[in-house]
Amino acid sequence: MGQEEWRVPTEEALRFGASVSPLLESPASVLWAWATASTLSGSESERVHVGPEVCRYAQPPSILRQPADAVVPKGQRARFSVQAQEAMGFQWLRNGSPIPGANAVIYEIPSVSAADDGAKFSVVVSNGNGKVNSSAATLWVVNE
C-alpha cells in the first residue's frame, strides 16, 4: 500500500502501526488524528476499511441504547442521547428532518415550549462503512 492519509481515531491509528500528527477534537468529543501509514497490519478478522475513514473491524455502526421518550415541564431542558458502537458521526432529526448543528451523541433543547409537545427525535449514526437509524423518541411537554 502506498503512502496515504486518513482521519482516524488516534487509538486505532497507533494500534495498526501508523504514525500520527497532532490531535484534533471532533464535534462528538472524540480525539482524532491524521494518520499516515505505508502499511496497516491486522488479522483477517480485524481488517480495516481503507477509504476516507479507517473503521475498526470494517463494520457499520450499531446502536446499543436507543433515545428514550421524555416528559419535560414547559420551560425546562429536554435531553436526548444515544449510545452507539463503531460510530463516527451523528445527525439528529426532528420529525424526520435534520436539525442543523445537532451532530453529537447528545441533543438538548434548552427550554421546551408547547410547540415541542409530541415531537419525535431520532438520530442517524454513521461511519465510513454505513449508517443506521435509531428509533424515534417522543417529547411530551407538560405544564408545571
N, C-alpha and C positions, 0 to 999 in steps of 0.2 A: 504494500500500500504506500502511496506517495505521501508527501508532507501535506496535511490538510488541517483545517481548523474547524472546531465545533464548539457550541456553547453547551457546557455540561456541568452537572453538579461537581464541585471540587472533589468530594469524596470518591465519586465514580472515576474521575479523571486519574486520580492518584492510584486507585485500585487497579486500573488497567494499564498502568505504566506510562501515562502521558506526562509531559512537562506542562506546568500551568503558569499563567500570568496572574497579575493581581486580581483579587476577588471583586465581584460586583454583587449588589443585592437586588434581587428581583422584587416585583410588587408583592409576590406571595411570601416574602421574607425568607427566601431560600438563597443560600450563598451559591454563586455561580462563578465559574472561571472560564476563560478561553483556553482550551486545551489544544496543544499542538502535538501530534503523535505520528511517528513513522510506522509504528506497529501497535496494535492493541491485542493483548493476549486474553485468553479465557477459554474455558472448556466449551464444548458444543452446546451444553445446556445454558451457558452464560453468554452466548453470542450477543454482541451489542449491535444496535441499529446504527448504521453509518448513513447519516443524512444531515439535515440541518441541526439535529439534536441527537446526542447519544443517550439511549434509553436502556436502563438496566433490563436484562432478560428479553429485550425487544418485544415487549407486550404492551397492548393498550392499557390505559389506567383502569382501575376498578374502584368502586365506591364501597367503603367499609361501613360508613354511617351516613344515612340519608338526612337531609334537612328535616326538621321537625316543625309541626304546627306550633303557632304561638298565639297566646291570648295576652294582649297588652292594653293597659289603660290608655285612653286618649291623652296625647301629650308626652307619653313615655317612650323610651327607646325600645325598638324591636331588633332582635339579633338572630340571624340565621347562619348556620355553619354546616360544613360537610367534612367528612374525613375520607380521604382517598389514598390509594396506594399507586405508586408509579406515576403520580400527577406532576405535570409541569405547567399547566395553565388552567385558569378558571374563568368562566364568564357567567355571571348571574343573570337570570331572566325574571321579569315581572310579567305575569300573564302571557308568557311565551315570547316576549320581546326583550332583546338585550338591554341591560342597564349600563349606560356609559360609565366607564371607570370602575365598575364593580368586577374586579378580576383577582380577588383574593379568596382565601379559604373561608373567611367570614364576611357577611354582608350585613350592614347595620342601617337602620332608618333612625336618625336621631330623635325625632318626635313624630309619632304616628297621628293621623287625623282620621275622621270618619271616612274620607275618600279612600283610605287604605284598607278599610274593612272588607274582608273576603278576597283580597288579592292573593294570587298564587305565586310563590317564589320557588324557582328551581335553579340548578347550576349545570353547565356543561363543563366536564372535566376532560382535559386533553393532554396528550404528549405527542411526540413525533411519530407514534405508531397508531394513533386513533383517538377517538373521543367517546365519552359515554354521558348520557343524560341522567340526572338524578330524578327522583320522584318530586312532585310539587308539594310544598308546604303551604298551608293556608294561614294567613294572618287575620286574626279576629280582634277587632278593636272594640273595647268596652268602655262605658262611662265609669268614672271613679265612684 
